[in-house]
Amino acid sequence: MNKAVVGILGGGPAGMSCALWLKHLGLSPIIIERNAALGGQLPDIHRINRWVLGLPSRTGPELAKLYSNHITEENIPVNYNARLTAVEATAVGYRLILQEADETQTSIRVQALVIATGLQAQGIEVFGKTPELDLLYARGLIGCHPTDHLDKLECLRGKTVAVIGGGDNAYFTVKDVAAVAARTHLIIRSRPQAQNTIRREVKTLIDLGLVIEYRETQVETFRPSQDGIEICLNQLGSTSVKIKVDKVFTRTGFTPNTKFLGSLGPLANIDKQVRGYLSTDSRKRTSVDSVYAIGDVASPNVQSVVTAIAEGAIAARAIAEDIGTRE
Ligand SMILES: Cc1cc2nc3c(=O)[nH]c(=O)nc-3n(C[C@H](O)[C@H](O)[C@H](O)COP(=O)(O)OP(=O)(O)OC[C@H]3O[C@@H](n4cnc5c(N)ncnc54)[C@H](O)[C@@H]3O)c2cc1C
């Protein structure tokens, strides 16, 4: 009997782990990845990941290489640079229509589909669209990528920098930037959401006068000034404050990669939870038959490499059982 084919949309840690488990459970996984390489967010995270048991000192790119090599060694097929353009329900699953890298169209019949499409960082659109903002962004004075400050940290030496956001990524950015900048403004719309450990580290920098923290503070406008950017802030219960900075890093959170599902037939009906994250049961089944969701795209609260990998395993077990029951 032919092995059941399972399509996995997204080749980050969750998708790769699910593929590995499916293969060893006797199924035939195929990864569909929109980029030219596996790894998801990992290739862009150059910090040491201290949260993976047994691998204490690997950076994101090192982990990505380790995981993608494993997929290659296991001969698990990957469609790189592929885009899912349509999904049709069949008697035993789905027909996936893909636009391949060379613009040709192919189709794959799968008995189950796993969505592991992760997150993307929010950009300047969260501040509303203004010509001034577009101009500052185009000039490279505003950065939105989660770790873009690391690329040119030395250029920030002696400068004044604003970091906008109150989560882990904002606080880690502040810690990195404050090591070189003369002054770093941390602007938080509501209250800090970051882990206590990094907040304590930033508190030390605040006490040293290197960082100024603004809570419950909204950015009203960004304007280009002669020598940088003027930001107008509105602090709850007080008047507006203007600060001048040389560079801004926005760290305003992430959105799940789920919008594209809206045009994909049956996938448009998957139930969602807060902020567009996909809803699943404890075995990672979504509300649509034979469709599963794993990793960051279905986890608004815990986003990490090890939980993504674990969810890949949980879904693979459920898929093997569900297909076995149907057969
Ligand atoms: C700045 C930063 C620091 C972090 N630090 C740590 C840390 O120290 N420790 C830790 O454990 N975790 C950390 N994380 C979180 C960790 O990287 C994620 O939790 C993990 O990568 C999630 O894996 P995933 O497979 O669910 O999603 P992702 O890694 O986002 O992978 C999703 C994949 O799906 C692909 N994709 C998206 N849409 C489509 C589509 N329509 N079709 C096909 N493919 C698609 C993407 O190209 C991507 O390859 C950090 C994240 C960031 C941003």
The ligand as an ORCA input file, in Angstrom:
! r2SCAN-3c Opt
* xyz 0 1
  C      14.201     38.060     17.799
  C      13.781     36.684     18.187
  C      14.474     36.013     19.162
  C      14.091     34.718     19.520
  N      14.831     34.075     20.456
  C      14.527     32.822     20.772
  C      15.302     32.114     21.748
  O      16.291     32.625     22.281
  N      14.942     30.841     22.045
  C      13.875     30.231     21.459
  O      13.623     29.048     21.729
  N      13.111     30.883     20.556
  C      13.409     32.153     20.203
  N      12.639     32.813     19.295
  C      11.396     32.169     18.798
  C      11.640     31.065     17.766
  O      12.469     31.523     16.740
  C      10.279     30.633     17.205
  O       9.450     30.267     18.284
  C      10.392     29.454     16.236
  O      11.198     29.798     15.137
  C       8.992     29.065     15.760
  O       9.076     28.063     14.813
  P       7.899     27.826     13.762
  O       8.346     26.692     12.923
  O       6.600     27.738     14.460
  O       7.800     29.160     12.893
  P       8.884     29.947     12.020
  O      10.248     29.787     12.561
  O       8.324     31.316     11.880
  O       8.828     29.220     10.590
  C       7.723     29.363      9.735
  C       8.134     29.010      8.320
  O       6.972     29.046      7.488
  C       7.294     29.678      6.261
  N       6.058     30.213      5.706
  C       5.304     31.253      6.148
  N       4.224     31.425      5.359
  C       4.294     30.477      4.400
  C       3.461     30.126      3.301
  N       2.346     30.779      3.032
  N       3.839     29.093      2.517
  C       4.970     28.395      2.782
  N       5.807     28.684      3.811
  C       5.455     29.694      4.618
  C       8.295     30.746      6.653
  O       9.067     31.152      5.531
  C       9.119     29.991      7.695
  O      10.173     29.276      7.098
  C      12.982     34.093     18.905
  C      12.276     34.775     17.904
  C      12.669     36.058     17.545
  C      11.928     36.762     16.443
*
